[in-house]
Amino acid sequence: MAVGAIGNTTVTTSWYSREGSPNPLGVVWLKEERAFNFALYSNHATGVSLLFFKADQLAQPCRRIDLDYLVNKSGRIWHCRVPESDLAGAVYYGYQVQGPHDGRKYDLHAFDEQKLLIDPYATEIYFPETFDRLAAIRPGSNVGKAPLGVLPSVKEPEAYPWKSDRVRFHEHDLVIYELHVRGFTRNRNSGVDASRRGSYLGAIDKIPYLLELGITAVELMPVFQFDPQEDNYWGYMPLNFFAPHSQYASQQRNAAREFRQMVSAFHQAGIEVILDVVFNHTTEGDEHGPCYSFKGIDNSSYYITSGDPEHPFANFSGTGNTLHTKNRHCVRMILDSMRSWVNQYHVDGFRFDLASVFNRRGDGSVSSSQSRLVAAIRADPVLGKVRLIAEPWDAAGLNQLGRGFPGKRWFQWNGLFRDDVRRFVKGDPGLLPNMIRRLYGSDDLFPDSLHEACHPYQSVNYVNSHDGFTLYDQVSYNQRHNWINGEQNRDGHRENNSWNCGVEGDAGATDEIMKLRVQQAKNFCCLLMLSNGTPMFRAGDEFLQTQHGNNNPFNQDNQFSWLDWDRLKEHASFHRFFRLMIAFRKSHPTIARSRFWRDDVRWYGTGPDVDWSSESRQFAYYLRGESQYDVDLYVMVNVDWHPHTFSIQDYDASDWEIAVDTAAQSPDDIHEAGHGPHVRSSQFRVAARSVVVLVSCPPARRDKAEPVPEGPPLKPR
């Protein structure tokens, strides 16, 4: 910083010290100058004011600075530098922005110079006790009732003691566990101390459980700061893209540190941390929603506008607005947010909610193959190295699953796997070719042609996620039961491809029905873990968590949605099956490969040939493991309601032992390696609605094997 002297007065001559710097955006503490630098982007603002507040004086700013565009503006960025000594002990800040009230067709302005607005780049958000969401919806001032940005500490920040936390990216052993930070441990029966339940620290306490289960990556449902007064539990309505949700901290004003503690603990356990991020919309909604930040700073730069005065906000997200990811500044903000989470919080990757929105042009039309945001992420030296997962569709009907999505190396949630497997296990006709393709790795969606060169692991295979039924509800309900959500049971998926096994819900369910439900759930688990690709399942499915038929409990922050850990004891045998099925997959790299199975797999029916007819519900396959330094597998699948006898085509006396039989009772439904009964005949009876997995046994096991007893047949449906 250059200084000069006039008489006895020292004068700062640095332009940046007097005017502020346009980079970086947001607020930064400059230790050398004992000053804060502020920078805010707005393409259409005609005036910007910066307001500061003391902790005990939130209804009245202790300092107000009106920026002069001749001094404090560079291009589209408003900026200033404020010495600490000028802030009179302020700890919070916000903006008021002036601008035009009209605009061209797609320049919809929403400026309200009385609204106190959050800095989009704020890294911590404070909600005063007088916070009022309605004040952000009504016109006029919301000072004293608005959320505020928190000024960075002027004290030298203590560097977080990361301990060699950079976890390796898992390959064939990748198993993704989708969890909600609050719901994971909020219940009293979680075994977590009351002071840590439902928090980042509470998740740490469950790491031993996750390790025993076999989890290698957690996918956290949204942890961006959202509005605590919105009817919102899932977190898919972000208020800010840089701040961790403060209500998930066990101690107020400690969210950033506790989030780092959680990530570090997961990494120490060898578990990757993936964030489910929402960069397609915000909590501000449509013209009837609140004005917290983006609307009042520069509405048409941040949101896609429709040009329709009756419905001015384009709504490809289904939540009222759509972020304008074709706008250069909006793309910059998203990239800055992602880099912040990677650099400051050490997360390993991102799952993008409704990622096909990124392929919408400013007028809402679909770009054929290009996405400015996806291209920018690909070229970024930091972000190009993290794990990227797309939900490759949006709420307005655009579905780009597979080669249609512009992120060619991205993983993708495979909704077709979900639907085909659900329908096949349910018993719908004509699904056998689809089911075989999903097990193979969905090469129809991710072809390994010379031009495409895709990999099967790009398919994130799942049967259930937060969005829809739990696994138990999948086999217990035919219809959604969402009345408690307050939307007259109109919300959530109408078609779930589910089957209740004979009676709706638990009331009136006989022991036979309950047995069949567990068996069907085991079939889903087994097929998921046997499929080439990347498996993912929702937290609690491993012990048959229920939401009582609600397939969209987005606003149920209560025991209705929190994991019920009593079910872990109640369904201990199913949990054992699930845990050992994960271990089976991880111990057999021949299942999950970088490439498709190709010549290593042979497909059969109950005999030598697959029955491709519409009514066929049985098939088998032999998977050679030699190329992967593994044993061979023989899998027989029968989702018919009658038992069928399979002729094992790759049979040689004493070659096979039973690893899995979903129709058997625990502990005979799954055996640890080397402990399964031996197969004595090439004719094998597979029970109705069941899956059997055989493993080629080592020579040392062949002479010691015991014959397999036949169990009673299940009654037909």
N, C-alpha and C positions, 0 to 999 in steps of 0.2 A: 504494500500500500504506500503510495507516494504521499508525503506531507510537506508542507511549506510553512513559513512563519510570516505573519503580518503583525508587527509590533511584538507584543508578548503573547499573541494568540497563535496556537497551532492549528493549521487548516488542512483538512483532508482534501487531496486533489484527485484521488482515485475515482473514476467515473462510477465503478460498481459500488464503491462504498457509499457514495452519495445517492445514487439512483437505484441501486439494486441490480441483480443479475437475472436474466430470463431463464438461466439454467442453474441447477435443475428445477423442475416444477415442484410445487409444494413448499414446505418450510424446512430450512436447514439451520443448524446452530453453527456459527463460525467462531470457534474458540479464540482465535488470534485477535479478532475484532470485538469480541464480547457482544455479538450482534446476531440477529436472526435475518435470514434472507427469505423473502416470500415471492412466489411466482405463480401466476394463475392464467390459464389459457381461456380466452373468450373471443371468438371471431366477430361478434356483433355488439358487444358491450360498448356503451358510450361513456360509462363512468363506473369506477370501482372504489369501494371503501373497505378498509380493513378495521375490524373492531376487536378490542381486547377486553377480557373480563378477569376479575379476581375470583378466587374460589368462594368467597363469601359475599360476592356482589354480582349476581348473574342477571339481574333485571336491568342493570345500567352499565354500559361499557365504561371502563376506567380510562380508555384511550381510544380515539378514533382518528384514522388517517385516511384522508381523501386523496386518492392517487391522481396525479396530473399527467395526462397522456403525453405532454411535451417533455416530461422528465421520467415518468415511470412506465413507459410502454415501449416495447420493441416488437414490431410486427403485430402478431395477434396475442402477445403475452404481456400481461400487466405485472409489474414487479416493484419491489421496494426493499430497502434494508433498514432495520430498526434496531438501534442499540438497546441492550438489556436495560440500561439505566433509564430509558424513556418509557418503560412499560409499567412502572409503579407496582411491580409484584404480580403482574398478570400471569395466569397459567393456561387460559383458554383463548381461542380466537375463532373468528368467523368472518364471512364477507357479506356485503350488500352490493348488488350489481344493478346498474341502470342500463336501459336499452330501449329500442323501439318497440312499439306495441302492435305494429303491423308487419307485413313481410310479403315476399313473393309466395307463389303456390307452395313450394316446399321449404320455405324459410318461416316456419311457424315459431313465433317468439312467445315467451312466457315470462318476461322480465317483471319482477315486482320489487321495486327498490326498497320496500320495507321488510322484505323477507331476509332473515339471517340464514346464511347458507354455509354448508360444510365444504371445506377444501376437498376436492376429489382425491387429492394426494395425502390427506391426513393419515397418519400411521396409528393414531389412537383416537377414539371417539368417546366423548363424555356425555352422559345423559343426566341432566339435573333432576332433582326430585320433582320439579315443576314441569318436566317435559310433558308435552301434549301433542300427540300426532294430529289432532283436529286443528290445532293452530297452524299447522303447515298446509292444511287443506283450505282453510278459510283465507280470503284475501286479507291483506294487511299485515301488521307487524306480529312476529312470533318471538321477539326478543324476550329472554327469560324462560321461554318454553321450548326452545330449539336445542337440538344436539349441537355440540361444539367440538372443534378440533382441539387437541391437547398439544401445547407447545413442547418441543423436545427439551429434555432436561439440560440445564446449563451446566450441570456438574459433569465431570468427565465420566462418560458411561462405562460401566464395568463390562469388559468384554465377556460374552457368554463362554463358559469353559467347555467348548465342544471337545469331545474325547474320541478322536479317530472315528468319527461317526459316519463317514461316507460309506454306506452299505453297498455291496455289490448288486448289480442288477441280476435278478434271478432269471433262469432260463427254463429248462424243462420242469423245474420245481416251483415255478411261480403259481401261487394260489392266492387270489384276491378276496379279501373279506370286507364287504361294504358295511360301514357302521356309522351310526349317529353319535357324536361325542356325548351329548347329554343323555340320550335314551339308553346308551350302552350300560351306564352304571347308576342311573338316577334312582332306580327302584331300591327300596330298603333291603330287599333280599339279594342285592348284588354282592354282598360281602365286603363292600368298600366303606371306609369310615365316612360318617355323616358329613364331615367337613370337606370331603373330596368327591362325594357322589355327583354324577352328572357333569364332571369337569374334565379339563385336560389332564389333571393329575389323577383323576379317577381312572382314566384310560390306562395310565401307567400301571396301576395296581392290577390290571387284568392281563398284563403281558405274559406272565407264566401260564395262564389259561390258553392264550393264543398260541404260545409255543407248543404246548402239549397237543393242541388241536392240529398243528401243522401249518399255520398261516405264515406266509412269507411276504405279504403286502397288505396293508390296510388302505382302503379307499374311504376317506372321510367325507361324509356328506357336508354341505357347505359350511365353512368356518369364517367366511367373510362377515364383517359386521353387518347385521340387519336390524331392522326396527323392532325393538322389544314390545312395542304396543300393537304391532300388526298381528292379525290372526294367523300366525305363521310359526310352525314348529320345525319343519324340515330345513328352513334356511335358504330356500331358493328365491328369495326376494332381496338381493343385496342392496345395502345402503352405501357401501364404500368397498373398494377393491384392494385396499392396502392394510386395513386394520383387522386383526383377529377379533372374533366376536367376544366382547368383554364379558358377556353373561355366562360364558363357558369357563371362566376363571374361578378358582376357589376363593380368591381374594380380589377385591375391587382394585382396579388400576394395575393389575399384575398379569394381564392376559398375554402380553408379548413374551414375558419371561416363562410363564407356565407352558405356553405353546412350544417354546424352544426346549424346555425340559422334556415334554412329551416326545417330540421328534428325536431328541438325543437318546431317550430311553428305548424307543422303538429301534433305532439304528444299532444301539449296543446289543440288542437281541437279534440283529440280522433281518429286521423287518423293514421293508420299504414303506414310505409314506406318500400317498397319492391324494391330491386334493380334488374334490368334485367342485369345479368352478363354474360360476354363472356369469358369462360375459355377453349374454344375449339380451338381457333386460335388467331393470332395476326396480326397486320398491316404489318408485315414484308413479308407476302406473300410467293411466291415460289422463285426459283433461280433468277428470274428477279426482285424481290422486293427489298426494301431498307434493309440495315443492320444498325439498330438502337441500338440493345441491345442483344437479345437472340441469334441471329445467330452468332454474333461475340464473344460471351462469351462462348457458348458451344452448338453448333447447334444440335447435335444428342441427347443431354440430354433433350432439350426443345421441339424438334419436332420429330414426327414420320417420318422416312425416308423410302422410298419405295424400295431401292436397285436397282432401275431402273435409269441408268445414263441419260436417256432422260428426265425423269420426277422424279427427286430425292426426291421431297417432297410428302408424302401422303396427299391427299386432300379430307378428309371425311367431311370437313366443307364447301366446295364449294367456298372457298376464297383463296386457294393457299397453305395453310399449315394446320397442325393439331397438337395441343399441345399434348405432350407426357405424358398423365396422368397415364400411367403405370410406369413412372419413379418416384422413391421415392422422389427425390428432387423436382420435378415438383409438386407432390402432396403436399409436405410441403409448397411450395410457395403459392399454392392456399389456403391452410388452413390458412396460416399466413395472406394472404390478407383478407379472410373472417373475421377472428377474428379482424383484424384491423378495418374493417368497422363496426363491431358490437361494439367493445370496444371504439373506438375513435370517431365514428360518430353515434352510437346508432341506426343503422338501424334494422328493425324488421325481415327481411328475404331476400331471394334471389330467383329470377327466372332464371334458368340456360338455356341459349341458346344452342340448339342442344345437349342436355344432354346425348344422347345415345353415343356420341363420347367417353364418360368416360368408356364405356364397350368395347372399342377397345383395343386389345393387341398391343404390339410393332410392330408386323408385319401387323397390320390392321385387323386381324381376330377378330371375335366376341367371347368374353367370354360368356359362357352359362348363368351364373347368378351372377357373381361376378364383382365388380368394386372396385379397391383399393381406389379410391377417395371417392366413396359413403360410403364405409365401414369406412373410416377414419373420415368422417363428422359425421356419426352415433355415433362413439365412442368419439367424442370430447365433453368435458364438456360444452363448450360455444356454439358450433355450433349445437349440438344435440337438443338445445332448441328453435332455431329460425324457422320461417316459411320457408319451402323449397318447391319450385315449379319447376318441370322439363318440358322442351319441349322435350318429350320422343322420339325423332328421330334425325337423322343426314342427311346431304345433299347427302350421298352416298347410300340412300335407306334403311338404318336400321330403323325400326319402332318398338318401344317397348312399345307402349301405353298400359296402364293397367298393368296386372300382369307381363308382360315381363320386365318392368324396375326394376333394382335391389334395388332402394330406396322404400322399401315396405310401409313406412309411408309418403312418399312424396305426395304432390299434383301434378297433372299433367294437362298440357294443353290438353283438349280433342278435338283433331282434328276431331274425328268421330262425335262428337256432332255438330261441325261446319258444316261438310259436309252434314249430314243427315237432319239437320234443314233447311239449305239452299235449298236442293233439295225438301224437303217436302213442304215448303212454296211456292216454285216456281211452284209446281204442278206435279212434276215427279211421275210416277206410282210406286207402290210396296214399298213405304216408310213408310206406316202406322205402321207396327210392329217396325221398327227402331225408329220412332218418339216416340212411347209409351215408348220404352226402355230408350231413352234419358231423357224424362221427369221423369221417375222413378228413375234415378240416375246412369244409365249405369252399372247395376250389372253384365253385361256380361264382362265388362272390370275390374271392381273393386268388385269382388264377396265377400260376407260376409260369405264364407264357414268356416268350423272349421279351416282349414289350413291357408286360406288367411286372413280372418277377416278384410276385407277392409271396408271403409266408403264411402258413396256417396259424402261427401264433398271433397274427394280427386280429384274428377272430376272438373276441372276448365272449366266451360261451357262458350263458347263464340261463337258469330256468325262472328264477324269481329275483327281484330287486326291490328297492324301497317303493318303486312305482308299480303297485299292483298287489296281488295276494302274497302272503307269506307262503312258504312251502306247505305248511300244515293246512292253511286255508285253501290252497290249491287242490287238495284232495278231500276237502270237507264242505265246500260250498259250490253251488252252481251259479249263484247270483251274488252281486255285490250287496253289501248291507251297510250303507254309508249315511244313514239318517242322522247320526250323531254329528256329522260335519256341518249340518245346518244348510244344506243345499238341496233338500228334498230328494236325496238319493240320485241326483242327476250327475254328480261329479264322479271322476274315476272312469276306468275302462269299463265299457258295457260288456264286451266279450273277453272273457279270461281264459277260454279253452280249458276250463276246469271241470272236475267231476267229483261229486260229494260222496261217492261210493255207496249211495243208497238212501241217505237221509241228509237233509240240510242242517248243518251245524252239529253241535254235540248233543242237543236234546233228542233223546230217543235213539241215539247211536248204540247199537248192540256191540258185544265183544267181537263178534265176527266182522262187523263193519270197521271197528277200530283196528283190528288186526290187518284188514285189507288196506286201510289208509296208511298204516305204517309201512306195509309192503310196497305200496305205490310210491311213497316218499323215498324208500330205499332204491326203487327203480330209477327215480329221477336223479338221485345222488350218484348212483352207479354209472348211469349213462353220461352224466356230466363229467365225471372223473375219468371215464374211458375215452373221451373224445379228444382228438388232436386239436390243439388250440389252447387258449388261456382260460382256465375256469375261474368263475367269480360266483359268490353267493352272498346273500344278505345275512347280517348278524342275527343269530337266534334260530336260523333254519336248522342248524345242527342239533338243536334240542326241541324242534317243532314248536317254535314261538307262534302264537296266534294273535290276530287282531279281530277275531270274531267276525270275519267276513268283510271287514272294511278294507277296500283296496286303494284307498286314497286318504289316509289319516294325516294330511298335511298340517292340520291345525290342532292336533290332539297331543298337547304337551301334558300327558298324564299317564297313569298306569295302563291305559288303553294301548299306548305306543311304546312305553318303556319296556325293555326286555324283562321278562318274568323269569328270574333265575331259578325259581322253584321247579320249573319245567325241566331243567337240567337233571334234577334228581328223578322227576316223574318219568322222564324218557331217557334214562341212563343207557339202556341197551341200544336205542337208536343213535344216541350220541357216540357210543362206542363204535357202531357201524360207520358213522360218518367220519370219525377220526381215523379209523383204520383204512377207510376207502381213500382218504387223502394220502395216508402213508403209502398205500399200495401204488397210487399214481406216481408219487415222488420216487419210489424205489424202482420204477420201471420206465426208464427214459425212452423205451421203444414206443410208448403211448404218445407223449408230447415231444414232437420233433420240430426242428427248424424247417424241415421240408415235408412234403406229403409222403404217405406211406408207399405209394406206387407199387413196385413189384414185390414188396415185402408183405402185402396183404392179399388174401384170397377170400372171396365172398361165397357163402353157401346158403342153402335153405335148410330145411330139416334133413334134406338129402344133399346130393352133390350140386344141385342147381337152385338158384334163388327163384322163388315164386314171385314174379313181379305183378301179379294180378292185384286188383283194387282191394280185394278182401283178405289179402295175405297180411299176416301180422307176426310172422316169424322169420328170422334170418340168423345166420351164424357167420363168423369170420375167424380166420387164422392169421395172426400177426407174427411174422418172424422177427426175432429180436437180435439176431447175430450182428447186424450192421451197427447196432447201438450198444453192443457188448452186453446184451440182456438175454433173458430167457424168452421162450415163445409163449404166446397167449392164444387161447381158443375161447371165444365168447359166443354164447347162445342166448338169443333174445326171443321171448315169447310174450307178447302183450295181448294175446287172445284170452278169452275167458274160459278156455279149455286147456288142459295139459296136452303137450305134444312130445313125441319121442323123436329125438335128433340122432342122426347117424353121424358120428364124429368122423369127418373125412380125413383129417390128418392124424389118424390114430395108429399108435404102435403100442403093443402091450407094455404096461408099466411106465408109459411116458408122461402121464398127466395126473395132477392132483387138483382138487377143488379149492379154489381161493375164495370164491364168492358164490352164494346162492341166496338171492333176496327173499325166497319163499321160506327158507329155514328160519327157525327161531334162534335167538341169541343164546349161546355164543357161536352156533354152527352156521350163522349167516355169513360170517367172514372170518377167515383164519389168517393168523400171522404167517409170514413166510416160512415154509418148511413144516408147517403143522396141519395142513389140510389133508382130508382123507383122499385115498388113492382111487382112481377110476379103473374099474376092472373090465369094462365092456365098452365096445364102440357104440352101443345103443344107450342113449342117455335120455331119461324122461325129465323134461323141464316142466315144472308146475305152471299152472295158469298165472298170467300176469307176473312174470318173474324174469330175472336175468341170472345166468350162471357164467362164471368166469373160471376157466381152467388155466393152470400154469404148468409148463413143462418142468418136470421135477429133475433135480440132479441125479446122476447115477447112484449116488450113495443112498438115496431115498427109495429107490425102486423096489428093493427086496424087502423093505420094512413096512411098506404101505398096507393099510387095512382096507377092506372092501367098504363101499358106501351103502348104508341102509337107505331104502326108499321110504319117503314120508307119505302120509295120506294126501289124496288129491284135494285141491280147493274146489268148493262148489262153484258152478258156473254162475255168471251174472243173471 
